Amino acid sequence: MRRLFSYRDARLLLAGQTLSAFGDWALLIVLGVWMKSLTGSSARAGLTFFVFSFGTLAAPLGGLLADRLRRRRLMIASDAVLGLSVLVLLFVHGRRDAWLIYVVAFMYGLGATVFYPARSALLRIMLPEELLADANGALSSSREGLRIVAPLAGAGLYAAFGGGTVAVVDSATFAASIFFLACMRVPEEKPEPAAHDFLHEVSLGLRHLWRTVVLRRLVLGAAVALLVIGFAETLIFSVITIGLHRPPSFFGVLSAFQGVGAIAGGVTAAMLMRKIGDTRLVGIGLALFAVGDTLLVFPSLAVDLLGFALAGAGVAYAIVAFTTALQLRTPLAIQGRAEAGADLVLSLAQTVSIATGAALSTLIDYRVLLVFMGVVTLASAAYVVGRAAPEPAVAPT
C-alpha cells in the first residue's frame, strides 16, 4: 500500500472516489427506504434496485466509449451528468412523485456502465501490473467500508430533513470527484479509431471473455450466483420488518456492519490473492457471502449483524479478485469492453434475480428464499474454486 500511495494520481483517484462513494451509499440506501415509506411496499422498494440494474444493461456501449475516448475525461463527464441527475429528487414530495426515484436509480446504473470500465482501464495506464490488486483492494475497501457511516448518515439526513437533502449532498460529492479527477496528470494517448464495423467492436469484449477459459469460468460462476443473490434486495426489508421488527431505515445500521466486513476484506484481498490466486479468492468471496446471507434467517440482531459482516468481506474478496483477474488477462485496447461485457452478463443475471425475488417475496416465506440463495451461491463458489487456475496470466498491452 505504501508503494501504491507513492503515486500522486493514485492518491487523487482514491480521494475522489472515496468522497463520491460516500454520497452514493448515502443516497442508494435512501432510495429504497424512501420508496418503501412512500408506497408501503417491500416489492416496490426492491424494484428500485431492479431499475438500477436495468440501467447497467447498456454496458457494451459504455465499454466501447471507454475504449474509444480518453478515460479521465469520460469519467469527469459521467460524474457531471449524474451529479445533475440526482437533483431530480428535489421534486419528490409524495407518492405521486415516487416514479422519479426510479428515474434516478436508472441513471445511476447507466452512469456505472461508462464510469467503471473507464476507471479500470485508467488503472492499467496509471500503475504497474503488480499494484493492480492493491489498487482494487483500496478502492473496494474504501467504497464498501463507507457502509459504516454513509448509510447511517443518509438515513439520518433522510429522517431529519428528507430525501432531497441527501440528493444535494450526493451531488456535491460528484463535484468533489470531478475536482480530484481534474487534478490528475496521468498521460493518456488518444485511443485508436475503430477498425471494424460497430457490432464487431461492441461485441469484442464478450468474445474475449468467452475465448479466455479462466475468465469464462469466473463469469459463469458469478452469474449463476447472481441469479439468486439479487433476491436479497427485496428480502432484506422482510428481514428488517418481520424478523427484527425494526423500521425500514434500520437498513442503514445493517449496512454499516457490512462495511466493517468489507474493510477487512479489501485490506487483506491483495495479500490473499498473491498466496492462493485470483480465481480461488473469487470462490471464497462467494462462499462467505452465501454463509452471511443464510444467517439472516435467524430473527436475532447479533446473528444478522454477523451475517452482514461476513457478506461484506465476501463482496470485497470477490470484487477485488474478479476485477484484477479481468485486468491481468485483457489487452488494454479492449479493457473497457471486456469489463463492460462481464458487467452485462452479471447485470442481466442480477436484474432477473431482483425481479424474481420481488415476485417470489409475495408468495414464499423470506426465510425459505434466503436458504435457497445460500445453497445456490455455495454451489457457484464450489464451481469456481474447483476449476481455479494456479496463477493469473499477464495480458499483453
Summary of the structure (lengths in Angstrom):
residues: 397
radius of gyration: 19.7
end to end distance: 24.1
largest distance: 58.8
contacts: 1568
relative contact order: 0.17
helix: 85%
strand: 0%
